[in-house]
Amino acid sequence: RFVADAPNRLWLTDITEHPTREGKVYCAAVLDVYSRRIVGWSIADHLRAELVVDALEMARWRRRPPAGQTVVHSDRGSQYTSWAFGHRLRAAGLLGSMGRVGTAGDNAMMESFFGTLQLELLDRRRWYTRRQLASAVFEWIEAWYNPRRRHTSIDDLSPVEFERLHAPTAGAA
């Protein structure tokens, strides 16, 4: 079940890629299922495990979830099955969860986020440099998606507004 009754109970994570004239840009993101808020993300020119570890570290730093209470769900990509990612999960007291091979439905919420990113930002123009695209993704997530973009699934509020109005005060930052 991909629902959460409070922040920091269930996080989803995945990676997307987009081309620039310099080469591809990869973005890993961590989404809190409760509010649809992107709580961590990382951008790089590679698909090594550090990409997903960095996104996870941002989420941990921002949210400071108590040990043993947050499930982090991913697919079975090599970055998520890596020693580095698994070690970081365990060290932080996060509970790892992975979808079964060949099942895409359990990560549909994350795919929906990346589809929205694609439609609202990535496909609207040509990107010349990796830095240009990385800067645009940063601005889209932090200045648009989290604080302003409304979602029908959360009372037609933005993720930040939803958490401010509905989340318990402890750990909802």
N, C-alpha and C positions, 0 to 999 in steps of 0.2 A: 504494500500500500504506500503510495507516494503522497501522503498528507502529513502535516505536522500541526500540532496544537499550540506550539510555542516556537520562538526562534531557537536556532542552534540544536534542534532535535534531529533534523535530516538535511544534509547537504548533498547536492548532486554536483558532479564535475565531469568535464569533457574538454576536448580540444577541437578547434576549427582552424582552417588555413585560408589565406587569400593571397592572390598574386599581386606583385608590384613589378615595375620594370627592372628593379634590382634583384628580384627573386621573391620567394614566398615569405609571408609573415604568419606565424603560428600564435594562436591565442588560446590559453587555457583559462577556464573560468570555474568558479565555485559559486553555486546558487543555493540560497537558503530556501527550502521548499515552503516554509511558513509564509513568507512575504514575497517570494520571487526576487528578492534582492540579491545582486551580485556582491558577495562578501569578500571575494578574493579573485584576483586575475593576474595573469602574467603574459607578456608578449616577448617573442624571441624569433630569431632566424633559424631555429633548429627545433627538432622534436625529441631532444634528450630528456631524461627524467627530471632534470633541474627545472624544466618549464612547468611541470605540474607540481613539483615540490614548492616552487616559488609562489604559485597561486594559492596553495594550501597554507603556506606560511603567512601570506597576507590575510587570509581568512582567520587564521588563529590569532594573529596580532590584533586585528580589528574586533573580533568577537569574544575572545578569551573564554571559550566554552569550558565548562567543568569536565574533568576527566570522566570517561565512561558514560557520557550522556549524548554524544553527537555521533550519528552514523554518517559516514561519507561514502556515497554510492558512486561507482564509476563503471565503465565498460571494462573489458579485459585487454585493453591496449597495453603494449609493452611498457609504456611509461607508468601505468597504474599497477602493473604486476612486478615492477622493478623493486629491487632491494631498497633503494633510496626512498621511494614513496612509502613502502610498507613500514620501514624503520621509522620514518617521520610520523606516520599515523600512530604506531605503537608508543613511541616516546611521548607523544602529546596526549595519550589517553583517548584518542579518537577510534571509533569502531568502523573498520573497513567492511564494505559490502560491494559485491560485483554481480553484474548481470550474468545470466547464463549465455553460453555461446550461441549466437544466432538469434538473440532476442533483442530487438531494438525498442520495444514498447516501454521497457522500464526506464529508459532514459529520455522519453519523449519530451518531458518538460525542459530538459537541457537543450535538446534539439530545437524546440520551439524558440528558446532564447536566441540560439545561433541563427535560426531562420529570420527572426526579427532583426538582428544585427545585420544580416545580409541584405534584407529588403530596405531597411531604413538608413543604412550607411554604406556598406561595402560596395553594393552594386550601383550606387548613384553616380559614381565618377571613376575615372582612371586614377590609379595611385602610382606615382612615379618612384617614390623612395619608401623604404621600410620605415624610416623615421616619421615621414608624413602620415603613413597609415597608422602607425603605433600611436601617434599623438591624437589622431582622429578617434581611434577606438577608446583611448583614455577619456577624452572629452565626452564621447557618446555615453559611456557607462556612468561616469561620475557626475556629469552635468545634466544629462537627459534621462537615461534609463532609470537609474535608482531614485533620483529625487522628483522627477516630473512625469515620466511615462505612466499612463494609467492602464490598469489591467482589470478586465471584467471579473476575473476569478477572485480578486481581492477587493470587492466592493467598489470597483471603478476608481481606486486610489492608486497612487504610486507606491512602490515598495517602502520608501522612507515614510510616507504619510501613513500607510497601513500599520507599520510597526509603531509609529508614534501614538496612534490612536488605539491599537488593539493589543500590543505586546505587553507582557509583564515587564516591569521596569528593570529588573535585574538581568543583566547579560544581553540586553536588546540594543546596545549601542551600535 
